[in-house]
Amino acid sequence: MAKKQLKLGAFLSVPGNHLAGWRHPDAAVESDMDFGWYMRLAQTAEKHLYDTIFFQDTVAVGGSDALKAGDLTRTRLSRIVKLEPTACLAALAMGTTHIGLVATATTTFNEPYNIARRFATIDHISKGRCGWNLVTSQIEDEAGNFNLDTHVDHAARYERAIEFYEVVAGLWDSWEADAFLRDKGSGVWFDRDKMHFLDHHGAHFHVRGPLNVSRTPQGRPVVAQAGSSEPGRELAARTADVVFTAQTELDAARDFFADVKGRTAKYGRSPDDIKIMPGITPVIGRTMEEAQEKYDQLQSLLPDDVALAALARFTRGVDIFSYPLHGPMPDLPEANSAKSRQKLIMDMARKGNLSLIQTARSVSAAQGHRVLVGTPDYIADELQEWLEKDAADGFNVICNYYPKPFEEFSELVIPELQRRGIFRTAYEGTTLRENLGLRVPENRHTRARRAQAAD
């Protein structure tokens, strides 16, 4: 029986995911705004056969309200500016040939037609390697850039997201695969019977269609989803091809894996239609001791007040700066932003009996994702265990800074995974769906035509 195969994504959180990673002597601090670094990292990922590169995005400067109020702690945080990721995907497609290209675009502050058109275009440019990370905006600072004084309610954001996806998916089916005849002899460019108006009229959107981009090389772009709250899990089961999640404990990861895949049947989907990929942050050494020394060095670069400022994002309504640093993590009211991440943080603090500052420093080190500190063999052991125990289909590799930790994982851990027979030695195909092992979705109008002919 063939071994299960691990999927790997490169989560390029330049200049680094660790809040003090940019201060490391080896860190390329200019990598957040220098597209040359984006291309270098993408080509490194492709060389080592990753499934995807992935860019997170927000449409605001994080902590804008605090900065406006005079909080200078924020001036010591990186990841404040970034290149718009979908523009980067189109450019990266020109310097790569196989790796998947995935970027975030929020359903809260966009319009479905624009998103459908943008990602379909990138799928054509890349010859079938594009993916859309469908999110609702979790950063409250974003609201102030889009005619709002306060953030949209969590439940309302998910209601809009569900309808947003339905519109985008409908627009991607505007044209059947063989709609364009381009017949010079007859002068007929396309078959009118194979062009379809959407005529969507819902609570949030009225969209006529059709999309002015044809069916894409992989049927439609891959859809990723990152929410782990109850509405987020339901949205993932309904819409996602890939789920990016933050899980730090094996048992919780197995429960999440089974729960999300168990919801697919009611939407006419199979558990295999979704790949679940938690985030991991590797810190690699030749020995366990050397790896721990590397991690301790990073943590020594992180001031306590910066760590607390990062944690404060999840504690709206509670002034955590007024609590004793070495006292217990205070109870938090339910958030209106990143609910699932807040719960993960609170569960981690309670289970580990962590103090306030220990919780803050842990969050700052990996933004709630799992940190793996050890040798290449140890890290490979952990990834293999989660794969074989149905806790993950793969992982998003999130580095503390760039490029060295990413190069170390690629050059030391991936060969070990290949030696064990659980990671590819060549790409399976040319499209992202082929490499992820996902089926090509049939155009709904083609399916209806086929069903009608069968009757």
C-alpha positions, 0 to 999 in steps of 0.5 A: 500500500502506497504511503500517504503523501505530505503536502507542503506550503511555504507561508512567506511572511516576509520579513519574518513571522517572529515579531523580533525575527527581523532583528536577527543578524542573518535576517534580510530586513528589506524582504518585505518590499523588495520583489526580488526576494519574493522571486528568490523565495518562490524559486527556492520553494519550487526547487524543493517541490513545495505545493504552494507559496502563500501570502497572507494579507491585510488591508491596513497598517496593523495597530493603526489606532494605537499608533494614532493614539501615540503608542510608539511600541508599534514602531518596533514591529515589522510586517507593517507594509507589504506588497499587494499579493495578487499583483505579486502572484501574477509577476511570480508566475513569470519566474516559476513553472510548477509551484502553486501561487496562493494569496489572501483577499478578504470578502469583507472589503472587496466585491465578488466580481473583482475577486473572480476576475483577478484570480481567474486572470492569474490562473490563466497567466500561471497556466493553472497554478492560482489559489485564493485564500478566502478570509473574512477580515479579522483585523479591526484596523481594516474597517477604518479604511472602508467607510466604517467606524467599527468592524463588521460583526463576526456573524455578519462577516461570515454571512457575507463570505458565504454569499460572496463565495457563491457569487465568485464560484458562479462567475467562474462557471460563466463559460463552459470549457468549449464555449470559444469557437474562434471560427474564422470561416463562420465569423463566430467567436463563441457559442452563445449557448455556452455563455451563462448569466449569473443573475444573482440577487441575494442579501449582500450582492446583486450580480448579473455576470457573466465574467469577462474571463473564460474558464480557467486552466484548472477549471477554477482557482483553488480556494483556501480558507483559514477560519477555525471558528464554528462559522469558519469550519462550516465555510471551509466544509462548504467552499475550501479545497485547502484549509490553513489552520493553527493547531499546536496539539496532536489531539486537537488537530485530529479533532479539527481534521475529523470535524471539518472533513466530516462536514463535507458530505452535506455539501455533496463533497468528499473528505478527500476534496479538502487538504488540511494544512496547519502552520509550523515554525521550524527552528533547526539545529544539528543537535536539540541543544543547538536548536534550543539555543537558536530559539532562545537567541530569537526570544532574547531579541523580543522586548516584553512590551512588544510581545504584550502589544502583539497579544493586545490584538486579541484582547479588545476590551481588556487592558492587559497592560494593567495586569501583572506580567508574571500573573495568570493570563486574564479571562478575555471577553469573546472577540469580534475579530480572530475568534478561533485564534483567541480561543487557541491562545487561551487554551494554550495559556490554561493548559500550560499554566502560562503567565501573562508574559509567557503567553504574550511571548509565545504568541509573538514567536509564532502568532499561535502556530506550532513551533518545532525546535529540534533536529531535521530528524525530530521535525520529520518525525513530528510531521510524519506522526501528524500525517499518519494519525490523520491530524494533517494532510500537510503543513504550511512552513512559516519562518521566523525570518528569511532566508536562512531558516527557510533554506535550512528546512528546505535543504535538511528536512525535505530530503529526510521526508523524501527518504521516508517516502512521504514527500514527492521527488518530482511534481505530479502535474503542471496545475495546482490541483494536480499537485494537491491531488484535487479533482477538477470541478465540473462546470455546473452548466456542463453538468446540467447539460450532461444530466439532461442528455442522460435523461 
